[in-house]
Amino acid sequence: MEMRGLKGGFQKVKGHLPFAGILALLTIVYFIQFFNYQLPGRDMGLAHAPLVETLRISYFQYGDLWPLWDPYSFGGDPFLMKNVYGFDSVPGLLVFALDDSILALKLSYVLFFFLAGISMYALAVSLGLERRYAFVAALVFMLNAHVIKLLKWGWITSLGGYALLPLVILFGRKAIKDERWATPSILTGVVFALMLRFGPDMKVGLWAGLMFGIFLLFNIIIGFSAKKAVRYTLVALVVLLVFFGLSLQRIIPQIDSLNLGARSQTPWEQASSRHLPASQFWNRLVEPIRIPRVQAQGSGDHIGIIAFLLAGYGLWKLRRNKMVLFFGLLGLISVFLANNTFGIYYALWHLPLFKSMRYLDRSLFLFAMAGSVLAAYGAREFFSLENVQKKGRWLFPVLVVVLLLNIWVFNFYHYSPDLKDWSDGKKVIEENNVLQYVSKQPGNFRIQTWETRGIDWGTNLWNAFLQLEHIYSYNSVWHPLYMNVYLDAANNNPAKLWGMLNVRYITSTQPLNVSGFRLIQEFPPCTVCFPDKPLIQKAWGPFLYENQYFLPRAYIVPNTIALIGGDDEVRFVTYQILLHPSFDPSRMALVKGKERITGYTIEELS
């Protein structure tokens, strides 16, 4: 009986295996130059590789599967309290399996790319599309320019969420169609929970939630009945309960971290950046005009002229089909949000969590998804034409080839032939002479890069792999009182105030004449460290200085001053004292007291 069940299950998937195999082969060919230790001087190498290495160190050196603290950023910073991936993510699982941060990270991009195709294929099949048309949807969903943009910049958290987008509609549709709606509702909640782990910054997750809400509302309105409204409401509640039940241990600390940081209230001017003007609709969404150049790097989100024509044809031919109408509406809403048409994004910006988001054009995840599904519908309708049916056996492969030419060959391919800003990840760490020297020095101390005075591409890669503790970091979430107040004030007297942060070593690209800094050595430059990225060259000095005002992590002072008053008053006086030439932090500490002197007893003051 069990063997019959296995045979029956195999027969069900047997017809899909060739298409899955082709998608796997396409993935391997697409990433053929990716299977090595090369890293780009962008987010993949400078932000995500250090995070994966932090996970690896935590587990393999300290036996901690759930690191709460990152000692290599901002002088010590919460780790999994922030929106970063943990052991329960694809990069996390791979690094524990491989014990190799760079390979684990790069393989994660490959798996997410492949998963995007498989999940879109599964959605298209669930919509009743034949296998070959589901394959068309998968190709468009994997190879559109929006995905290329994610890969180009290395935005793995967005790619991870994007790969799961189709499954939200797949299981959500089953939940509202099937009599046994509980199981698919639970699975939808599980998909959202996985989306949080694959893309913990929820740059895609929030849009997926909006998409699911639109999907439920759309289906309630079409053929409205009270019974349907109640059932769909129950579906939504189950999805929310499952999602929060599986995710609260990440959501609560992330919200707390967000509220403490600079991103809790993103100004509208910043939130509305990367606006998509109507004049760029064609180039950004359909096909960039790049005559006389055929293949060129772009920053668009286009699905290609072939897929666009197929999508338009499918939308016109099946305008009475409920799912076709939904995906047409979804694509339109996505564009309206990116354009802020009728102030729609401005209204959304006032909602919780959306208030912390940036960039209007992030909504175009949804356009790419809608365009992929509609292109599959259009292909089916095109091949159902009587004249085309007769030539279908050879014409469909021609369509696939033309589609690949349009969205792959003629699109920008970011791994070949231009790899100038890529360097061998192992070599850039081994041949950073100045930081290799610092990493071998005894004791507990922190470091600083003289040119780094804010959030920018800095030394995260070397900090994590060499286990150096830096007082800055390349991270979009920081604490304003530390970054905007203390470190800003420290620029007035870096030796003393950096020394209070346990900073012992400072690297610089130029010779320095700063009181309190003693030159140790000028080191040989790192010739293999992203030579085409001038902004990153500060990471290897070559000048190294020792801070003569360096202080240990903990020590006892003979004197203290209690500062009494409100927060703002105490903060103002604190920095006046810190910056005063006579203040010696090695002999005196400042302690914030109560708001009023009357709040103390005689015994406390004596």
MIPARO-245623 format. One record per residue (C-alpha): residue in one letter; x, y, z. Coordinates in steps of 0.5 Angstrom, whole numbers, plus 500, padded with zeros to 3 digits. Each point is the difference from the previous one (the first is absolute). Layout:
! MIPARO-245623
<'A',<X,Y,Z>>
...
//
This chain:
! MIPARO-245623
<'M',<500,500,500>>
<'E',<506,505,502>>
<'M',<503,498,493>>
<'R',<494,502,496>>
<'G',<500,506,504>>
<'L',<507,502,498>>
<'K',<499,498,493>>
<'G',<494,504,499>>
<'G',<503,506,503>>
<'F',<506,499,495>>
<'Q',<495,500,494>>
<'K',<497,506,503>>
<'V',<507,504,499>>
<'K',<503,496,495>>
<'G',<498,505,494>>
<'H',<503,506,504>>
<'L',<507,497,501>>
<'P',<502,502,493>>
<'F',<498,507,501>>
<'A',<503,500,507>>
<'G',<507,497,497>>
<'I',<500,505,495>>
<'L',<499,506,505>>
<'A',<506,497,504>>
<'L',<504,499,494>>
<'L',<498,508,498>>
<'T',<502,502,508>>
<'I',<507,496,499>>
<'V',<502,503,493>>
<'Y',<497,507,503>>
<'F',<505,500,506>>
<'I',<506,496,496>>
<'Q',<505,505,502>>
<'F',<497,501,507>>
<'F',<502,493,503>>
<'N',<507,503,503>>
<'Y',<502,505,506>>
<'Q',<500,506,496>>
<'L',<496,506,503>>
<'P',<498,506,498>>
<'G',<501,507,503>>
<'R',<493,501,502>>
<'D',<495,497,505>>
<'M',<501,493,498>>
<'G',<507,500,502>>
<'L',<500,506,505>>
<'A',<494,499,504>>
<'H',<497,493,499>>
<'A',<506,496,500>>
<'P',<502,503,507>>
<'L',<494,498,503>>
<'V',<500,493,498>>
<'E',<507,500,503>>
<'T',<498,503,506>>
<'L',<495,494,500>>
<'R',<505,495,499>>
<'I',<505,503,505>>
<'S',<494,499,505>>
<'Y',<499,493,499>>
<'F',<506,497,498>>
<'Q',<505,504,505>>
<'Y',<495,501,506>>
<'G',<494,495,499>>
<'D',<495,505,500>>
<'L',<495,499,495>>
<'W',<496,506,501>>
<'P',<505,506,501>>
<'L',<496,506,503>>
<'W',<507,504,500>>
<'D',<504,503,494>>
<'P',<507,502,503>>
<'Y',<502,502,493>>
<'S',<496,506,499>>
<'F',<498,507,503>>
<'G',<505,498,506>>
<'G',<495,494,501>>
<'D',<493,500,498>>
<'P',<494,495,500>>
<'F',<500,495,495>>
<'L',<494,496,499>>
<'M',<496,505,504>>
<'K',<501,504,493>>
<'N',<497,498,493>>
<'V',<505,495,498>>
<'Y',<500,493,499>>
<'G',<502,494,505>>
<'F',<501,493,500>>
<'D',<493,499,498>>
<'S',<501,503,493>>
<'V',<503,497,494>>
<'P',<507,504,501>>
<'G',<500,497,507>>
<'L',<498,493,498>>
<'L',<505,500,495>>
<'V',<506,503,504>>
<'F',<499,495,505>>
<'A',<500,494,495>>
<'L',<506,503,496>>
<'D',<504,504,506>>
<'D',<502,505,494>>
<'S',<496,507,500>>
<'I',<502,502,493>>
<'L',<498,493,497>>
<'A',<493,500,504>>
<'L',<498,507,498>>
<'K',<502,499,493>>
<'L',<496,494,500>>
<'S',<494,503,503>>
<'Y',<499,505,494>>
<'V',<500,494,496>>
<'L',<495,496,504>>
<'F',<495,506,500>>
<'F',<501,501,493>>
<'F',<498,493,498>>
<'L',<494,500,506>>
<'A',<497,506,497>>
<'G',<499,496,493>>
<'I',<498,494,504>>
<'S',<495,504,504>>
<'M',<497,504,494>>
<'Y',<500,494,496>>
<'A',<496,496,505>>
<'L',<495,507,501>>
<'A',<499,499,492>>
<'V',<498,493,500>>
<'S',<495,501,506>>
<'L',<497,505,496>>
<'G',<498,495,495>>
<'L',<506,502,495>>
<'E',<503,494,496>>
<'R',<507,499,502>>
<'R',<503,503,494>>
<'Y',<497,507,501>>
<'A',<502,499,508>>
<'F',<507,499,497>>
<'V',<499,507,497>>
<'A',<498,503,506>>
<'A',<506,498,504>>
<'L',<504,502,495>>
<'V',<498,507,500>>
<'F',<499,500,508>>
<'M',<508,498,500>>
<'L',<503,504,495>>
<'N',<496,507,500>>
<'A',<504,506,501>>
<'H',<498,501,507>>
<'V',<503,493,502>>
<'I',<507,502,496>>
<'K',<500,507,505>>
<'L',<499,496,506>>
<'L',<506,495,498>>
<'K',<504,506,497>>
<'W',<500,504,507>>
<'G',<500,493,504>>
<'W',<493,502,504>>
<'I',<499,492,502>>
<'T',<495,502,505>>
<'S',<496,503,495>>
<'L',<501,494,495>>
<'G',<498,495,506>>
<'G',<494,503,501>>
<'Y',<498,501,492>>
<'A',<502,492,499>>
<'L',<494,499,505>>
<'L',<495,505,497>>
<'P',<496,495,495>>
<'L',<499,495,506>>
<'V',<496,506,504>>
<'I',<494,500,494>>
<'L',<501,492,499>>
<'F',<498,498,507>>
<'G',<496,506,501>>
<'R',<496,498,494>>
<'K',<499,493,502>>
<'A',<498,503,507>>
<'I',<494,504,497>>
<'K',<498,494,495>>
<'D',<500,494,504>>
<'E',<495,497,505>>
<'R',<506,498,504>>
<'W',<503,507,501>>
<'A',<503,500,506>>
<'T',<507,496,498>>
<'P',<501,505,494>>
<'S',<499,506,505>>
<'I',<505,497,504>>
<'L',<505,499,495>>
<'T',<499,507,497>>
<'G',<502,502,507>>
<'V',<506,496,500>>
<'V',<502,503,494>>
<'F',<500,507,503>>
<'A',<504,497,506>>
<'L',<505,497,495>>
<'M',<500,507,496>>
<'L',<502,503,507>>
<'R',<506,496,500>>
<'F',<502,500,493>>
<'G',<499,507,500>>
<'P',<500,503,507>>
<'D',<500,507,498>>
<'M',<493,499,497>>
<'K',<501,504,494>>
<'V',<496,495,496>>
<'G',<496,497,506>>
<'L',<496,507,501>>
<'W',<499,500,493>>
<'A',<498,493,500>>
<'G',<495,501,506>>
<'L',<497,506,496>>
<'M',<499,495,494>>
<'F',<497,495,504>>
<'G',<495,505,503>>
<'I',<498,503,493>>
<'F',<499,492,498>>
<'L',<495,499,505>>
<'L',<497,507,499>>
<'F',<499,499,493>>
<'N',<497,493,501>>
<'I',<495,502,505>>
<'I',<498,506,495>>
<'I',<499,495,494>>
<'G',<493,497,502>>
<'F',<500,503,507>>
<'S',<496,496,505>>
<'A',<500,500,508>>
<'K',<502,493,500>>
<'K',<506,501,496>>
<'A',<502,506,503>>
<'V',<500,496,507>>
<'R',<504,494,497>>
<'Y',<505,505,497>>
<'T',<501,503,507>>
<'L',<501,494,503>>
<'V',<505,498,495>>
<'A',<504,507,501>>
<'L',<500,499,508>>
<'V',<503,493,499>>
<'V',<505,502,496>>
<'L',<502,506,505>>
<'L',<500,495,506>>
<'V',<504,495,496>>
<'F',<505,506,498>>
<'F',<500,503,507>>
<'G',<501,494,503>>
<'L',<506,498,496>>
<'S',<503,506,500>>
<'L',<499,504,506>>
<'Q',<507,498,503>>
<'R',<503,504,494>>
<'I',<494,506,499>>
<'I',<500,503,508>>
<'P',<508,501,500>>
<'Q',<500,503,493>>
<'I',<494,505,501>>
<'D',<504,502,507>>
<'S',<506,501,496>>
<'L',<497,503,495>>
<'N',<497,505,505>>
<'L',<506,502,503>>
<'G',<504,501,493>>
<'A',<500,505,495>>
<'R',<495,497,496>>
<'S',<494,500,504>>
<'Q',<497,506,497>>
<'T',<503,500,493>>
<'P',<499,507,497>>
<'W',<495,501,494>>
<'E',<506,503,496>>
<'Q',<504,494,501>>
<'A',<494,495,500>>
<'S',<498,503,493>>
<'S',<506,499,497>>
<'R',<501,496,493>>
<'H',<494,502,498>>
<'L',<498,497,493>>
<'P',<497,506,495>>
<'A',<495,499,495>>
<'S',<506,502,495>>
<'Q',<504,494,502>>
<'F',<494,494,500>>
<'W',<502,497,493>>
<'N',<508,500,501>>
<'R',<499,498,508>>
<'L',<494,495,499>>
<'V',<500,497,493>>
<'E',<507,501,496>>
<'P',<505,505,500>>
<'I',<502,503,494>>
<'R',<507,500,499>>
<'I',<502,501,493>>
<'P',<505,499,497>>
<'R',<502,496,506>>
<'V',<497,493,500>>
<'Q',<502,498,507>>
<'A',<501,505,506>>
<'Q',<500,500,507>>
<'G',<494,504,503>>
<'S',<496,501,506>>
<'G',<493,498,497>>
<'D',<495,495,503>>
<'H',<497,498,493>>
<'I',<498,493,498>>
<'G',<502,501,493>>
<'I',<496,502,493>>
<'I',<498,493,499>>
<'A',<497,498,507>>
<'F',<496,507,500>>
<'L',<497,498,493>>
<'L',<498,494,503>>
<'A',<497,502,506>>
<'G',<496,506,496>>
<'Y',<497,495,496>>
<'G',<498,495,505>>
<'L',<497,506,504>>
<'W',<496,502,494>>
<'K',<498,493,498>>
<'L',<498,497,507>>
<'R',<498,507,503>>
<'R',<494,496,503>>
<'N',<504,495,504>>
<'K',<501,502,507>>
<'M',<507,498,501>>
<'V',<502,504,494>>
<'L',<496,506,502>>
<'F',<504,499,507>>
<'F',<507,500,498>>
<'G',<498,506,495>>
<'L',<498,504,506>>
<'L',<506,498,504>>
<'G',<505,502,494>>
<'L',<496,507,500>>
<'I',<500,501,507>>
<'S',<507,498,500>>
<'V',<502,506,495>>
<'F',<495,505,504>>
<'L',<504,499,506>>
<'A',<507,501,497>>
<'N',<497,506,497>>
<'N',<496,502,506>>
<'T',<494,501,495>>
<'F',<494,503,504>>
<'G',<505,501,506>>
<'I',<499,492,501>>
<'Y',<507,499,503>>
<'Y',<499,506,504>>
<'A',<494,497,504>>
<'L',<504,493,500>>
<'W',<506,504,503>>
<'H',<495,502,507>>
<'L',<499,493,501>>
<'P',<504,496,506>>
<'L',<507,497,497>>
<'F',<499,503,493>>
<'K',<502,507,504>>
<'S',<507,497,500>>
<'M',<501,498,493>>
<'R',<503,503,495>>
<'Y',<500,501,492>>
<'L',<493,500,496>>
<'D',<503,495,495>>
<'R',<500,494,504>>
<'S',<493,499,499>>
<'L',<502,497,493>>
<'F',<501,493,503>>
<'L',<493,500,499>>
<'F',<500,502,493>>
<'A',<505,495,498>>
<'M',<496,495,503>>
<'A',<493,502,496>>
<'G',<504,501,494>>
<'S',<503,492,500>>
<'V',<493,497,501>>
<'L',<497,504,495>>
<'A',<505,499,495>>
<'A',<498,492,501>>
<'Y',<493,502,499>>
<'G',<502,504,494>>
<'A',<504,494,497>>
<'R',<495,495,501>>
<'E',<495,504,496>>
<'F',<504,502,495>>
<'F',<502,492,499>>
<'S',<492,499,500>>
<'L',<499,504,493>>
<'E',<498,495,495>>
<'N',<506,502,495>>
<'V',<505,500,506>>
<'Q',<498,493,502>>
<'K',<502,496,494>>
<'K',<507,503,501>>
<'G',<500,499,508>>
<'R',<505,495,500>>
<'W',<506,504,497>>
<'L',<497,507,502>>
<'F',<500,499,507>>
<'P',<508,499,500>>
<'V',<501,506,496>>
<'L',<496,504,505>>
<'V',<504,497,506>>
<'V',<506,502,496>>
<'V',<498,507,498>>
<'L',<498,501,507>>
<'L',<507,498,503>>
<'L',<503,505,495>>
<'N',<496,505,502>>
<'I',<500,500,507>>
<'W',<507,496,501>>
<'V',<505,501,494>>
<'F',<498,507,499>>
<'N',<499,502,507>>
<'F',<506,502,504>>
<'Y',<503,494,503>>
<'H',<504,502,506>>
<'Y',<505,494,501>>
<'S',<503,501,493>>
<'P',<504,503,496>>
<'D',<501,505,505>>
<'L',<503,498,507>>
<'K',<504,506,501>>
<'D',<497,501,507>>
<'W',<501,493,503>>
<'S',<506,498,504>>
<'D',<501,493,503>>
<'G',<497,500,507>>
<'K',<506,496,503>>
<'K',<505,504,497>>
<'V',<498,507,502>>
<'I',<499,497,507>>
<'E',<507,497,500>>
<'E',<504,506,496>>
<'N',<497,505,504>>
<'N',<507,501,504>>
<'V',<498,506,505>>
<'L',<494,496,502>>
<'Q',<503,494,501>>
<'Y',<505,503,504>>
<'V',<495,503,505>>
<'S',<496,493,500>>
<'K',<507,497,503>>
<'Q',<500,505,506>>
<'P',<499,498,507>>
<'G',<494,502,504>>
<'N',<493,503,500>>
<'F',<500,506,495>>
<'R',<496,504,495>>
<'I',<502,503,493>>
<'Q',<498,506,496>>
<'T',<501,502,493>>
<'W',<502,507,499>>
<'E',<496,501,494>>
<'T',<493,497,503>>
<'R',<496,505,503>>
<'G',<493,497,499>>
<'I',<496,494,496>>
<'D',<504,499,494>>
<'W',<504,494,497>>
<'G',<505,499,505>>
<'T',<504,494,503>>
<'N',<494,495,502>>
<'L',<503,495,496>>
<'W',<507,500,503>>
<'N',<497,501,507>>
<'A',<496,494,500>>
<'F',<505,495,497>>
<'L',<506,503,504>>
<'Q',<495,501,506>>
<'L',<502,507,501>>
<'E',<495,505,504>>
<'H',<499,506,496>>
<'I',<496,506,503>>
<'Y',<496,501,493>>
<'S',<497,495,496>>
<'Y',<496,500,493>>
<'N',<493,499,503>>
<'S',<494,504,498>>
<'V',<497,499,508>>
<'W',<504,504,505>>
<'H',<499,504,506>>
<'P',<500,507,499>>
<'L',<503,502,507>>
<'Y',<506,496,499>>
<'M',<501,501,492>>
<'N',<497,507,500>>
<'V',<502,503,507>>
<'Y',<506,497,503>>
<'L',<504,498,493>>
<'D',<499,507,498>>
<'A',<502,503,506>>
<'A',<506,495,500>>
<'N',<503,503,493>>
<'N',<502,506,504>>
<'N',<504,496,505>>
<'P',<501,494,496>>
<'A',<506,497,505>>
<'K',<496,501,506>>
<'L',<493,498,498>>
<'W',<502,495,496>>
<'G',<505,497,505>>
<'M',<494,500,505>>
<'L',<497,495,495>>
<'N',<506,496,501>>
<'V',<502,502,493>>
<'R',<508,498,500>>
<'Y',<501,500,493>>
<'I',<499,504,494>>
<'T',<501,499,493>>
<'S',<501,506,495>>
<'T',<501,501,492>>
<'Q',<504,506,501>>
<'P',<505,502,506>>
<'L',<497,503,506>>
<'N',<502,506,504>>
<'V',<495,499,506>>
<'S',<502,501,507>>
<'G',<500,493,504>>
<'F',<501,496,494>>
<'R',<507,496,499>>
<'L',<502,497,493>>
<'I',<501,493,501>>
<'Q',<502,498,492>>
<'E',<498,501,493>>
<'F',<498,494,497>>
<'P',<500,497,493>>
<'P',<494,501,497>>
<'C',<495,495,498>>
<'T',<500,500,492>>
<'V',<495,494,500>>
<'C',<495,504,504>>
<'F',<494,502,496>>
<'P',<505,505,496>>
<'D',<495,503,496>>
<'K',<496,502,506>>
<'P',<503,507,503>>
<'L',<495,500,505>>
<'I',<502,494,503>>
<'Q',<508,501,500>>
<'K',<500,503,507>>
<'A',<499,493,503>>
<'W',<507,498,499>>
<'G',<504,507,502>>
<'P',<505,499,499>>
<'F',<502,505,506>>
<'L',<499,497,507>>
<'Y',<500,504,506>>
<'E',<499,498,507>>
<'N',<496,505,505>>
<'Q',<504,502,506>>
<'Y',<493,502,504>>
<'F',<497,492,499>>
<'L',<497,498,506>>
<'P',<498,493,502>>
<'R',<493,497,500>>
<'A',<499,501,507>>
<'Y',<504,503,506>>
<'I',<499,504,506>>
<'V',<501,508,501>>
<'P',<501,503,506>>
<'N',<495,506,499>>
<'T',<493,501,497>>
<'I',<495,505,499>>
<'A',<493,500,500>>
<'L',<496,504,495>>
<'I',<493,501,502>>
<'G',<494,503,496>>
<'G',<496,498,494>>
<'D',<503,496,494>>
<'D',<501,505,495>>
<'E',<504,505,506>>
<'V',<504,494,502>>
<'R',<502,498,493>>
<'F',<502,507,498>>
<'V',<504,501,507>>
<'T',<503,493,499>>
<'Y',<503,502,493>>
<'Q',<502,506,502>>
<'I',<504,497,506>>
<'L',<503,494,495>>
<'L',<503,505,495>>
<'H',<503,504,506>>
<'P',<508,500,499>>
<'S',<500,499,508>>
<'F',<495,494,500>>
<'D',<504,493,501>>
<'P',<496,494,499>>
<'S',<505,496,503>>
<'R',<499,503,506>>
<'M',<493,502,500>>
<'A',<493,498,498>>
<'L',<494,503,499>>
<'V',<493,497,503>>
<'K',<493,503,498>>
<'G',<496,501,506>>
<'K',<493,501,502>>
<'E',<496,506,497>>
<'R',<500,504,506>>
<'I',<505,501,506>>
<'T',<494,499,505>>
<'G',<499,493,497>>
<'Y',<506,498,505>>
<'T',<500,499,507>>
<'I',<506,503,505>>
<'E',<503,493,500>>
<'E',<500,499,493>>
<'L',<504,507,499>>
<'S',<504,499,506>>
//
